Amino acid sequence: MQIKSLFYGLLFLPILACSHSLNALTHTNLLPVGTPQIINKKLVKDINDNCRIDDYFSYTEEKQKEYHKKCKLSTFSSTQNVRNIFEELQKNKIVYLYQSNQFNIYLKKTTDTKKCLVEGKQLEGKCAVSPEQFIITMFIESSSKIINQLIVYSSEYNQRSMSQKTLDFYIDKQLNIWLFEHFFFEESAMASLWQHYKINNKGKFNLLDEIKCQFENGGLKLVCKNKNFKNK
């Protein structure tokens, strides 16, 4: 199906090339890094309003073009250092993003190959459906000890249901972190989670703002709830 193959390509399109090579422990600051479009929390409503297809098989070529213009997932792009960072992580290397006198921040691949998908129950000690995952965790260390950690990127493909769940991230120079989770399934896409964190001067992740979406009424209605923690 043309639209499905195109969407799979778009999910990985944001990873762009960078001219310099990376060596862990040599970089004091690689920020900003990630997908800057996810900063705006209005993206959640935009995706859920414009990235759903009710009847894919009745879509004409003209309707497909109109759909891709409306669905902002097709416009995602990343900072130029993302591709090289991912390449280093896939080699099981640690990539330091930020180093200071107070603490250091680095990324590490932490894929859990033993994890089964929710739909895949254990069968003779193995996953009934083998998960295809790639997980990146951010670690904060002080005095050579890990003091905090947070999953900032994940990509999980369910072969049985032909669905993909992706968690994207963006980290700016002021140590703000934005996370954006979205699904692709049944020729459509939806946003399920948006979060804004701030790392304080003690290396703690403070959650400032959050939107969570889930289906209610037997899966007929998608409900999104916004919790703001800035004034608490």
NUMISE-354245 format. One record per residue (C-alpha): residue in three letters; y, x, z. Coordinates in nm, 3 decimals. Example, Ala and Ser with C-alpha at 12.3 -4.5 7.8 and 13.67 -1.06 7.14 Angstrom:
! residues 2
SITE  ala  -0.450  1.230  0.780
SITE  ser  -0.106  1.367  0.714
//
This chain:
! residues 232
SITE  met  0.000  0.000  0.000
SITE  gln  0.322  0.156  -0.118
SITE  ile  0.542  0.051  0.172
SITE  lys  0.295  0.175  0.434
SITE  ser  0.254  0.521  0.281
SITE  leu  0.629  0.547  0.243
SITE  phe  0.684  0.454  0.608
SITE  tyr  0.436  0.716  0.729
SITE  gly  0.634  0.972  0.535
SITE  leu  0.961  0.850  0.686
SITE  leu  0.830  0.887  1.039
SITE  phe  0.800  1.262  0.988
SITE  leu  1.092  1.308  0.749
SITE  pro  1.345  1.403  1.024
SITE  ile  1.185  1.742  1.083
SITE  leu  1.403  1.987  0.891
SITE  ala  1.388  2.361  0.835
SITE  cys  1.578  2.629  1.026
SITE  ser  1.641  2.978  0.894
SITE  his  1.576  3.185  1.211
SITE  ser  1.244  3.235  1.386
SITE  leu  1.182  3.144  1.749
SITE  asn  1.042  3.366  2.022
SITE  ala  0.991  3.219  2.367
SITE  leu  1.199  3.373  2.647
SITE  thr  1.461  3.517  2.409
SITE  his  1.684  3.212  2.360
SITE  thr  1.937  3.112  2.624
SITE  asn  2.037  2.787  2.454
SITE  leu  1.886  2.598  2.159
SITE  leu  2.073  2.276  2.236
SITE  pro  2.138  2.026  2.091
SITE  val  1.792  1.940  1.962
SITE  gly  1.620  1.624  1.838
SITE  thr  1.726  1.305  1.664
SITE  pro  2.093  1.224  1.734
SITE  gln  2.078  0.869  1.590
SITE  ile  1.888  0.745  1.896
SITE  ile  2.190  0.792  2.128
SITE  asn  2.321  0.442  2.052
SITE  lys  2.117  0.181  2.239
SITE  lys  2.219  -0.082  1.984
SITE  leu  1.953  0.083  1.768
SITE  val  1.688  -0.114  1.959
SITE  lys  1.827  -0.449  1.845
SITE  asp  1.891  -0.319  1.492
SITE  ile  1.530  -0.207  1.454
SITE  asn  1.383  -0.526  1.601
SITE  asp  1.610  -0.745  1.388
SITE  asn  1.571  -0.560  1.058
SITE  cys  1.235  -0.378  1.052
SITE  arg  0.996  -0.671  1.068
SITE  ile  0.817  -0.805  0.760
SITE  asp  0.683  -1.158  0.790
SITE  asp  0.487  -1.176  0.465
SITE  tyr  0.441  -0.834  0.310
SITE  phe  0.216  -0.948  0.025
SITE  ser  0.490  -1.179  -0.108
SITE  tyr  0.747  -0.898  -0.113
SITE  thr  0.883  -0.807  -0.453
SITE  glu  1.002  -0.456  -0.537
SITE  glu  1.360  -0.578  -0.496
SITE  lys  1.285  -0.714  -0.147
SITE  gln  1.122  -0.385  -0.049
SITE  lys  1.435  -0.191  -0.149
SITE  glu  1.649  -0.434  0.048
SITE  tyr  1.421  -0.392  0.350
SITE  his  1.452  -0.012  0.350
SITE  lys  1.831  -0.040  0.333
SITE  lys  1.834  -0.262  0.643
SITE  cys  1.573  -0.079  0.849
SITE  lys  1.748  0.222  1.006
SITE  leu  1.424  0.409  1.074
SITE  ser  1.450  0.528  0.715
SITE  thr  1.781  0.705  0.792
SITE  phe  1.663  0.916  1.088
SITE  ser  1.733  1.288  1.066
SITE  ser  1.702  1.572  1.316
SITE  thr  1.884  1.887  1.417
SITE  gln  1.800  2.186  1.199
SITE  asn  1.597  2.369  1.464
SITE  val  1.334  2.096  1.510
SITE  arg  1.084  2.211  1.248
SITE  asn  1.065  2.566  1.381
SITE  ile  1.036  2.442  1.738
SITE  phe  0.746  2.215  1.644
SITE  glu  0.574  2.496  1.457
SITE  glu  0.592  2.719  1.766
SITE  leu  0.463  2.441  1.989
SITE  gln  0.169  2.374  1.759
SITE  lys  0.071  2.739  1.811
SITE  asn  0.057  2.665  2.186
SITE  lys  0.372  2.868  2.249
SITE  ile  0.640  2.781  2.503
SITE  val  0.991  2.725  2.362
SITE  tyr  1.283  2.770  2.600
SITE  leu  1.574  2.538  2.518
SITE  tyr  1.810  2.631  2.798
SITE  gln  1.838  2.907  3.058
SITE  ser  2.087  2.937  3.344
SITE  asn  2.116  3.083  3.693
SITE  gln  2.009  2.747  3.843
SITE  phe  1.707  2.658  3.627
SITE  asn  1.540  2.696  3.288
SITE  ile  1.425  2.422  3.049
SITE  tyr  1.136  2.465  2.810
SITE  leu  0.905  2.259  2.588
SITE  lys  0.528  2.283  2.575
SITE  lys  0.256  2.099  2.386
SITE  thr  0.054  1.896  2.638
SITE  thr  -0.173  1.687  2.416
SITE  asp  -0.444  1.514  2.620
SITE  thr  -0.748  1.517  2.390
SITE  lys  -0.963  1.345  2.655
SITE  lys  -0.745  1.034  2.665
SITE  cys  -0.883  0.720  2.503
SITE  leu  -0.659  0.465  2.339
SITE  val  -0.614  0.140  2.530
SITE  glu  -0.830  -0.043  2.276
SITE  gly  -1.096  0.230  2.274
SITE  lys  -1.325  0.197  2.574
SITE  gln  -1.554  0.482  2.678
SITE  leu  -1.878  0.482  2.481
SITE  glu  -2.146  0.727  2.602
SITE  gly  -1.875  0.950  2.748
SITE  lys  -1.667  0.954  2.431
SITE  cys  -1.377  0.749  2.301
SITE  ala  -1.490  0.456  2.089
SITE  val  -1.179  0.523  1.881
SITE  ser  -1.075  0.888  1.864
SITE  pro  -0.704  0.923  1.940
SITE  glu  -0.486  1.129  1.713
SITE  gln  -0.211  1.250  1.943
SITE  phe  0.061  1.509  1.968
SITE  ile  0.249  1.521  2.298
SITE  ile  0.541  1.746  2.397
SITE  thr  0.653  1.775  2.758
SITE  met  0.982  1.915  2.886
SITE  phe  0.950  2.134  3.194
SITE  ile  1.226  2.244  3.429
SITE  glu  1.156  2.560  3.627
SITE  ser  1.342  2.738  3.903
SITE  ser  1.237  3.072  4.054
SITE  ser  0.933  3.070  3.823
SITE  lys  0.814  2.736  3.967
SITE  ile  0.799  2.401  3.783
SITE  ile  1.027  2.155  3.964
SITE  asn  1.027  1.865  3.714
SITE  gln  0.866  1.749  3.392
SITE  leu  0.907  1.466  3.142
SITE  ile  0.726  1.370  2.820
SITE  val  0.994  1.375  2.551
SITE  tyr  0.790  1.342  2.232
SITE  ser  0.461  1.183  2.140
SITE  ser  0.294  1.063  1.825
SITE  glu  -0.022  0.854  1.850
SITE  tyr  -0.208  0.705  1.555
SITE  asn  -0.468  0.429  1.600
SITE  gln  -0.697  0.442  1.300
SITE  arg  -0.867  0.112  1.376
SITE  ser  -0.551  -0.098  1.395
SITE  met  -0.358  0.117  1.142
SITE  ser  -0.071  0.145  1.388
SITE  gln  0.142  0.437  1.501
SITE  lys  0.344  0.483  1.818
SITE  thr  0.616  0.748  1.822
SITE  leu  0.846  0.868  2.099
SITE  asp  1.153  1.053  1.968
SITE  phe  1.406  1.251  2.170
SITE  tyr  1.753  1.401  2.162
SITE  ile  1.899  1.650  2.411
SITE  asp  2.268  1.743  2.396
SITE  lys  2.457  2.046  2.529
SITE  gln  2.554  1.858  2.847
SITE  leu  2.184  1.809  2.933
SITE  asn  2.175  1.440  2.850
SITE  ile  1.835  1.323  2.724
SITE  trp  1.770  1.015  2.510
SITE  leu  1.422  0.882  2.441
SITE  phe  1.335  0.620  2.181
SITE  glu  0.987  0.473  2.133
SITE  his  0.894  0.270  1.827
SITE  phe  0.580  0.127  1.670
SITE  phe  0.471  0.088  1.311
SITE  phe  0.209  -0.182  1.256
SITE  glu  0.111  -0.446  1.000
SITE  glu  0.372  -0.326  0.750
SITE  ser  0.647  -0.364  1.012
SITE  ala  0.822  -0.162  1.282
SITE  met  0.961  -0.245  1.624
SITE  ala  1.142  -0.063  1.906
SITE  ser  0.981  -0.082  2.249
SITE  leu  1.170  0.165  2.471
SITE  trp  1.512  0.335  2.493
SITE  gln  1.615  0.558  2.784
SITE  his  1.910  0.778  2.876
SITE  tyr  1.857  1.055  3.131
SITE  lys  2.090  1.319  3.272
SITE  ile  1.972  1.648  3.424
SITE  asn  2.179  1.724  3.735
SITE  asn  2.267  2.068  3.870
SITE  lys  1.948  2.072  4.078
SITE  gly  1.725  2.021  3.776
SITE  lys  1.645  1.657  3.850
SITE  phe  1.605  1.388  3.581
SITE  asn  1.837  1.096  3.662
SITE  leu  1.764  0.778  3.466
SITE  leu  2.101  0.621  3.377
SITE  asp  2.017  0.344  3.132
SITE  glu  1.700  0.182  2.999
SITE  ile  1.585  -0.088  2.757
SITE  lys  1.222  -0.206  2.757
SITE  cys  1.081  -0.453  2.505
SITE  gln  0.753  -0.643  2.516
SITE  phe  0.598  -0.952  2.364
SITE  glu  0.586  -1.267  2.579
SITE  asn  0.462  -1.626  2.529
SITE  gly  0.129  -1.509  2.395
SITE  gly  0.281  -1.251  2.168
SITE  leu  0.514  -1.495  1.994
SITE  lys  0.845  -1.371  2.134
SITE  leu  0.976  -1.016  2.171
SITE  val  1.188  -0.986  2.487
SITE  cys  1.406  -0.683  2.561
SITE  lys  1.552  -0.616  2.907
SITE  asn  1.832  -0.369  2.981
SITE  lys  1.857  -0.197  3.322
SITE  asn  2.165  0.015  3.392
SITE  phe  2.139  0.261  3.680
SITE  lys  2.474  0.437  3.643
SITE  asn  2.644  0.248  3.926
SITE  lys  2.352  0.249  4.166
//
